């Protein structure tokens, strides 16, 4: 396991940006929020990331889309993907719920 290797130090609950100048490492693997990392580099936030989900109900619709997740990687939409959980759970219902 990576945490049990004596040559590897693992820090949890640590603000990377507060301690990075004190690190003497050949390789650092950053696992924090990617937008924070980009902001620290002076880069813009990633526009394609979205944490706002809108719940939609399609009445009398067996399935809204053919598979559980359909990605929409373009600037034409205000969302990045549509997820219809009914596919994951093998549910049967005359209606369906999906999130954009």
Buried (B, 14 or more C-beta within 10 A) or exposed (E): EEEEEEEEEEEEEEEBEEEEEEEEEEEEEEEEEEEBBEEEEEEEEEEEEEEEEEEEEBEEBEEBBEEBEBEEEEEEEEBBBBBBEBBEEEEEEEEBBBEB
